[in-house]
Amino acid sequence: MSQQVKGVIAGGKGDAVRLETIVVPDPGPGEAVVKVQACGVCHTDLHYREGGINDDFPFLLGHEAAGVVESVGEGVTEVAPGDFVILNWRAVCGRCRACRRGRPWYCFDTHNARQRMTLTDGTELTPALGIGAFAEKTLVAAGQCTKVDSQASPAAAGLLGCGVMAGLGAAINTGGVGRGDSVAVIGCGGVGGAAVLGARVAGAAKIIAVDIDDRKLTTAASLGATHTVNSRRTDPVEAVRELTGGFGADVVIDAVGRPETYRQAFHARDLAGTVVLVGVPTPEMRLELPLLDLFGRGGALKSSWYGDCLPSRDFPMLIDLYLQQRLDLDTFVTETIALDEVEQAFARMHQGDVLRSVVVL
C-alpha cells in the first residue's frame, strides 16, 4: 500500500521550494523504499530549481542521502529491510559495453525506479538525479542503495552520495594521485575541499589549495592542504609553479568548471602532468587553447563524472576509513537543518557561507 510523507518540491523555474505531501508507492520489481535519515543540500538541487537541468517540473529535490531500507520489491537481493545505505545516482546495469569491459564506473545504461512518486492529486514528480531524498521516504532502484556500516553518522555518510565523492574520486580515481605527488586544487568549496582530502589520503606530498575566499582556504588547510593561494590577490599559475620548483603540479584539479579556471589548471600542471575537470560547466561555455601547447605539454586532460566512482566498491571502503578516523567527513557538515529550511539553505550556499547544510530527519 502506498504511503503519504512530506517532501520538498520545486514547482516551477525559480520558484521558492515548498513542503508538500507526496505519495510513495510500494516498491515494484528491482525497487526499494528508503526511510531517509539525512540529505545534503547540493548545488545540483538549486540547478534543478532554477531550470538549469531540464524543465520536467515539479521536481522532488534532494539526492545526497543516507537512510535505512524499509521495504524491497521482487527480485531484490543486494539490500534488505533494515540495511543502512547511502543512495547513489549511478546504479550500474552490468550489461552495457562499459560494464562488460570491467569498467562499470563508466556504465552507459544506469537506471532509476520505474514507478513515479506523486503529489496527492496524482501529479507525477521528477526525483532529482532519480533519488528525491528531501523527503521522509523515497522510492529508488535497489541498485541505487549501497549498504555500509551503520555506525557511520547519516549526515556525514550521505555526502558520499554526490559532492564529497565527486571530489575524493577526482583525486583518487580520475587523477590517480599517488605517494609523493604534488597536487593543486582550484576551487575549495565542498567538491574542491573533498579533492584536497582525497589527495591527502592518497599520500600527496604537496597539496596547494586555490580559491578567492579565505574562509574556504582555511577549511582546505584543515583538510590537508599544505599551501594556500588566494587567487584574487595572487596569480595562481605563478604561485603553483613557485611552490613546485618552477615545474607545476603533477595533478591539477579544477573544481570550479569555468574556462578561466581550466586555463589556469592547464598552465599550472607539470610537463606530462594531469588536469582533472570536476567542476560542472554550463552549456554556453567555450574553451580555447593553443593546439601546440596541448601537444607539447603531453600528459592527460581528464573529466571526472561523480569521481569515476563505483559505489559498491568505494562507499564501504570510504566509510571504513571514516570510522577509523582517517577520513574527516564531519568537517563538510557545516550545519544540520529541518526539512522545511531548504530554501534558506540555498541562500546560504549561494553566499558561500557553508560547505554543506544537511537536512536531518
N, C-alpha and C positions, 0 to 999 in steps of 0.2 A: 504494500500500500504506500502511496506517495506521502511525503511529509511536507509541512509548511515551516519554513525557517526564515530568519532575517538575512538580507544580503544587501550589498552596496551596488547601486545601479547608476550607470551613466546613460541618461535618457536621450540626449542629443548633443550635437557638437558644441563644446564649450559650456554646456550647462553644468551647474553645480551638481555633484553626485548626491544621491538621496538613499535613505534606508527604506527598503521595501520588503514585503513578504513575498517569498519566492517558493515555488513548488519543486521539490526534488523527487524524481521518480525512483522507484525501486531499481536496483541495478539489473541490467539485462546481461546477456552473454558477454563475457570479457570485460565487464564494468565493475566498479566499486563505489560505494558511498563512504565518504571520509568525514568524520567529525573534526572540523578544523580547530586547532589549538592556537595557532599563531600564523600571521601572514604579513610579510614586509610590504611597505609602500614603495613601489619601484617607479622609476621614470616611465617605464613602458605603460603602466596603468594610466598615467597622465596623458601619454600619447594617444591611448585609446579614447580617453575623454575628449581630447581636442580633435578627434577625427584624423589623427596622423597615421593610423594603421589601416583602417578602412571605414566605411560608413554603415556597417552592419549593426546599427543601434536597434534596441538597447543592449548595452554590454553589462554583464556581471563581472565586475572588476576583481583583481587580486589573483596572484599566481605564484608568489614566492612563499610557500607554505609548508607547514608540518602539522600532522594530526594523527588520529587513530582510525584505522579501518573499522567501520561499523557493520557493513554487510558487503557481500560479493555476489556476483551473478554466476550463471552457469559456465563451467569450464575454466574458472579462475583457479590457478594453482600457485602463483608467485607470491600472493599475500593472503592472509586470513583475518577474520574479525579479531580485533584486539591488537593487531600489529601496529607499532608506531612507525610512521612512514614520512618521508619527505616527498612532496609532489614535484614532478618534473614535466616539462612540455616537449620532451623528445622521447616518446615511447617508441622504441625501435621495432621494426616489423620482423626482422630475422630472415627476410626472403629477398629483399631487393639486391641489386648488384653490389652495393657497398657492404651490406651485411654478409653476403656470400663470400666476399673477398676478405672477410675478417676485419672490416673497418666499420663496425656498427655505429660509431660516433658520427659517421657521415650519412647515416640512414636517409634514403631518399623517399621513404614512404611512412613517416611517423604518423601516429593516429591518436584520436581522441574518442571520448564516449560517443556512441551513435545517437543516443536519446538526447533531447534538449530539456534543460530546466526552463521553467516559465514563470511569468507573473501569475497571480491568481485569476486573471481574466483570460488566460491562455496565451498571452503574447510570448513568443519564444525569445529566449535570451541567448546572446552570444558570449560564452565564457572567455575571458581574457586568456590568450595562449592555450585555450582548450581546458582551462582549470577553473577559474571563477571562484577564488577562495576568500574573498571578502564576504564570507557567509558562514553561518554556524555549521552548515554541512554542505558538501558539494559532491557532484557526480562526475567521475573521471573514468578513463580507461584504466584497467588494472595495471597495465604496463607503465602508467604514469606514477605509480606508487613504488617507492624504493624503501624496503624495510631497513631500519638502522637501530642502533642501541637506544632503548627507551630511557636511559639515564640522561640523555642529552636534553638541554633546555630547548623546548619547542621554538622559542623566539630566536635563538641562535641557529638551530638546525635548519629552520625553514629558509634561511638566507642562502643556503646552498642551492635552493630551487631556481635561482636566477643570477642576480648580480654578483654575489660573492664567488659563486662557482665560475662565472664568466672571467673574473679577474684572476682567481687562482689558476684556472685552466689555461689562460693566456700565457702565463709564465711557465707553468709546469708541463702542460701538454703541447700547446702550439709552439711556444718559444723554445722549449727544450732546455730551459735554464739548468745549468749544471754547477757542480762544485767549483768555486774559484772564479766564476764568470762575473763580468761587470754588466749591470742592468740599469737602464734608465726607464722611468715610468712617467709619461706626460699626462697629467690629469689625475688628481688623487682624491676623487670622490669615492663612492662605495666600490666601484669596479676597480679603479686605479689603486685604491688602498689595498684591496684584496690581491692585486698583482704584486704589490710590494711584499705583502705577507707570503705569497707563493714563492717569490724569488728568495726570500729568507729561508723558507722551509727547504727549498731545493739546494741551498748551500752557496748562494751567490756571495762573493767576497765584497763587492761594492754595489750598493743599491742607491741610485740617485733619483729622488722624488722631485718632480717639477710641477708647479701649479702657480696660479696667480693669487691664491688665498692662503695667508699664513696659518690660518686655523687648520686647513687640510694638510699643510706641510707638517705641522706639529703632530697631528694624528699619524701621518705617514712615518714620522720618526719613531713613534711608539710602536708601530707595526714592524719596524725593522730597517727603515731607510737609514743608510749611513751618512748621506749628504742630502741637503735640500736646496732647491733653487727656486726663487720667486721670479717667474718669467715676465712679470710686469716690470721688474726693475733690472733684470739681467738677461742677456741673450742666452737662451737655454742651450743652443748648439755649442757656442763657445764655452759655456760652463761645463757641459758634459765632456767636451774634448779636454779641457784643462784638468778635469778630475780623473781622466783616464790616460794620462801621459801624452796627450795630444792626438790619440788614436780614435777615440769614440768608443761607445759601449758595445759589448758583444751582442746584447739583445736590447732593443728599444721598443717599448710598448706604448702605443697611442691609445689611451683610454678616453679620449675626447671625441675623435672622429670628425675632424674638420680639415679642409685642405691645408691650412696653415700649420696645424699641429702635425699632420702627416709629413709635410716637407721638413719640419724640424726633426721628426723621428728619423727620416731618411738620411739627413745630413749629420745626425748625431751618432750614427752607428759606425762601427769599425769596418774596415775592408773585410768582405766576406761575412759581415755581421747580419743579424736578422731583425727585420721590422715586423711587429705584430700589430695589426689593427683590430682592436676590440671595441672601441667607441663606435657607435652607430651613426653613420652619416645620413643626411636627408637626401631625397631623390634628386634635387636640383644641383647638388654639389658636384663640382668637376675638379680634376687634379691634372696639372701639367708639370712634367719633369723632363729634363733633357734625356733623350734615349741613350746617349753615350754614357751618362752617369749611371743609368740602370745597368748597362753592360759592364762598365769599367769597375764598378764597386763590387760586383759579384754578390754572393750571399743569397739571402732569401727575403722576399716580401710576402707576408702571410696575413690572412684574415682568420680571426678566431670567433667562431659562432658557438656561443654557450660554452666557451672554453674547451672546445673539442672534447667534451666530457662524455663518458659512458656512465650514467647514473648507477647502474648495478655494480660497477667496478669502483667508481670514485667516491660516492656518497658514504658507504660504510667505512672506507679507509680514512676519509677526512674526519668523520665523526669519531673514529677511534683516536686519531691524533688530537682532536679537541678534548676528549675525555682524559687523555694523557697530559693535558695542559701544554701541548706542543703546537697548537693551532688556536690562536686567540680570536674566536668568532664573536665573543661577547662584546668586544670593542665596537663592532659595527652596529650594535643596538643602542642608538642614541636615546631613544625613548620608547615606552610602550603606551599604547593608546587604546581607546574603545572603538567599536565598530562604527559608531556614529561620528568619529572625529577624522575620517579620511580626508575630507575636503580641506580642513585646516592643515593636515599633514602635507598635502600637496603644496600649500603656500610656503610652509617652512622648507620643504625640499627645494622649491624653486629659488628660494633666497639663499640656499647653501648652508642652512643652519644645522642640518643633520646629515649623518651618514645614512641611517635608516630609522624611520619611525616604523614600529611593528605593532600591528593590531593583535591583541591578546584576547582570546575568548574563554 
